[in-house]
């Protein structure tokens, strides 16, 4: 018998990679997307077919802010595995729309868990997508025992989702686990995220289609991995006999400025830096192509995130396969194809 998986947030970066992984493993996959007046399925167009055809991949309209919608979807699909990847996932934006962020990221998780409990889906395994942002100000390296000190509405909402998942696991004997994922990127990363913004802008600048890249905190350090490695970790968590929470990371951290330098090196762009603070600039061919804009700083900054994936390595036999250099190369190849 084929397993059935249900993915909330299927048309996001992680949802697209996870769908393709599960289809390779011979799953039936149901993906939940929000209704929109325009198509927003570009990341999964290569696996999506006409809904009237017989296929292992189907899309369902739904919304995590609607508990009845969530309940109906779970009842209809009766999945063995549920992956909650849906979220308002931009940290800076969460300061602008904190209530919406809480409704989707925090209470949305509760709606899924409560539907699983209400429908008595004892054989359903649940995965909650957590984030390293929950660690906030706690110094690196961060692992499963590190104190949470969130510094944004996004991180606070995700922390609620983390603890309500653990609460329902213990209270109702559900298989429910949290993946505390550190930053992970790919060629299909959303354009507002700093890594995609850097790659896209540098490629366009090199091709003469853009003049300036504006950035915020150049010295924030992050642990960056490849999304296709991280979705494999998600799947492995749900294959265990007992539910547990795992940090998924690379164990290495780089600053935003480091990321710019690595990307420019891959593009053979010799960027030189001048100035300090808000006046720091990156110069290429005698032009200031990188400038700092204070509007890209968060009200509360998280300075350094670097995870330890020791537990995942020991229990899940998982380790990251792609280096940051390979990730950047993949993103650049994809971006240059689009630019050209």
PyMOL commands that set and color helices and strands:
alter all, ss='L'
color gray80, all
select helices_A, chain A and resi 13-24+42-44+67-77+91-96+98-118+132-134+153-172+194-206+227-237+256-266+277-279+294-296+310-316+324-339
alter helices_A, ss='H'
color red, helices_A
select strands_A, chain A and resi 4-8+28-33+57-61+81-84+125-131+175-181+184-185+213-215+221-222+225-226+246-248+254-255+272-274+281-284+287-292
alter strands_A, ss='S'
color yellow, strands_A
deselect
rebuild
show_as cartoon
